């Protein structure tokens, strides 16, 4: 799908005003081969634990975007090169991590779009604690399962509906 987040904002000022289209703060770093991606959101809430991230990326993505509310932690990575490969292999359009990633060169080789706050060389713990398919807060913006995520070089949008 070809789109530009700037054009989507211009064409949907009414949705921006109504709060059914939101722009995430400009805090994201881009990884992966896909610099532009979109799809319906699948949501996770974890904290410094990526077991649910892995188990979710092991399932068919069907063009969805995995939105990981990692609480904005900058103390460890929630996604690394192996998970980037899983995302590509299983048909995920992208991953949005409100936290860190690692293995950035490996992630850049994956045919998936990835946005994260930063890189961090330390991996997360593996306790399996977290929740899936729930409303999450990403940098102050609510994201529900099924919301549409649009990301390109100019920003990341969250829409209640698919935009034309």
N, C-alpha and C positions, 0 to 999 in steps of 0.2 A: 504494500500500500504506500503510495506516495502522498506525503503531507508535509507541511511545515507548521511547527507549533505557533509561529507568529501569525500565519494565515488563519489557523484555527481560532486563535484568540480574537483576531479582527472580525471573523465571520460569526463569532458567538459571544459578542459583548453582553447580550441579554442573559446568557447562561452564566457568564462571569459575575454579573450583577446579582443574579438569583442564587449564586452559590452552588449551582449544579455542575460548574466547571471551575476548577481551581488550578492555580499555578504553584508548583512547589518552589520553595526558596532556592536561589541559585547557589547551591552548596555541593553539587554533584560532580564527580570525576567520571569520565567515560572509559569503558573497557570493552573488549570484544570487537569482532569485525563489524557488527551492525551498529553503525553510529545513529541510525534512525530505526526505531521499532515501536510497535504498538500491539495491544491485545487486551483482552479482559484479564482482570486481576485475580490471582489466587493469593490469599494472605496467610502470613505466619507471624506469630509473636513469640520471640525467643530472646534470651539474654545471655550472650557469651557462650552459647551452646548451639552447635549446628546439626545435631542429629535429625531434627525435623526438616531442616533445609535439604539434607541429603536424601532422606526418604521421600520427600515431595518431588525432588528433581529426578528420582528414579522412576516416576510415573509419567505417563504420556502428558506432554504439555499442551498439545493441540493448539499451538499458537498463543498460549496465554503468557502473561508476565507474572513471575513470582515476586510478590512484594513482601519483603522481610523487614518487620519492625524489630530491629536489634537494639532499640532504646537509644540509638545514637552512640553506642559505646565505641570508643577509640582504643580499647585495651586489647583486642584480639580480632582475628579475621573470622568471618562467618562463611565466606565462599573463597575457594581456591581453584587451582587449575583442574583438579579432578572433577569438581562439581561443575565447572564450565563445560567440560567435555560431556558430562551427563546431560546438562541442559541442552546442548547442541544435539546429541544423539536422540534425545527423547522429544524433540520438537517444541521446546520452549522458545518463545520469541525474545524474551528478555528476563532479567533479574534486576530488581531495584532493592538495594540493601541500605537500610538506615543504620549503617555501621561500616565495618571495614571488609576489604577483600585482601587476598595475597596471591602470589604467583602471577603478578600482573602481566608478564610477558606470555605466560601460558594462556591466560584469559584472553589476551589480545589475539591469539591464534584461533579462538573458538568462534564459530559462526552463530553468535548470539549477541544481543545487546545487553550491556551491564552498566549500571550506575551505582556508585557507592560514595561514601563520604571521603574515604582515604584508603591507603594501603597500610597493612600491618603484617610483619613477618610471623607473628605468633598465631598458632591455631587455637581454636576455641576448645572448651571442655566438651566432653561427650557424655552427658547425663540423660539426654532425651527429654528435657523439660521444656515445655512450650505449648502453644495452642495454635490451631489451624482453622481456617475458614471463619474468621471473625473480623469485626471492625477494628482497624489499627490506626494509629496516629503516626504519620510520617512527616517529620519536620513541621508539626503543627497542623497538618491537613489530614482529615479523616479519609480512609480508603476502605471501601466495602468489597467483599468478594463480588466479582462481576463488573465492578467499575472499570472503565476503559483507561488505560495508561498510554500516553503518547510521549515519546522522548526523541529529541533530536539535538543538534548542536546548540540550539538556543534555549532549551529548557525541558522540563518535564511537566505534563499536564495530567490531571485526574478528572475524568468526566463520568457522570452518572450514566450516560448513554453513549453509544457509538456515534462518533461524529462523521459527517460526510466530507 
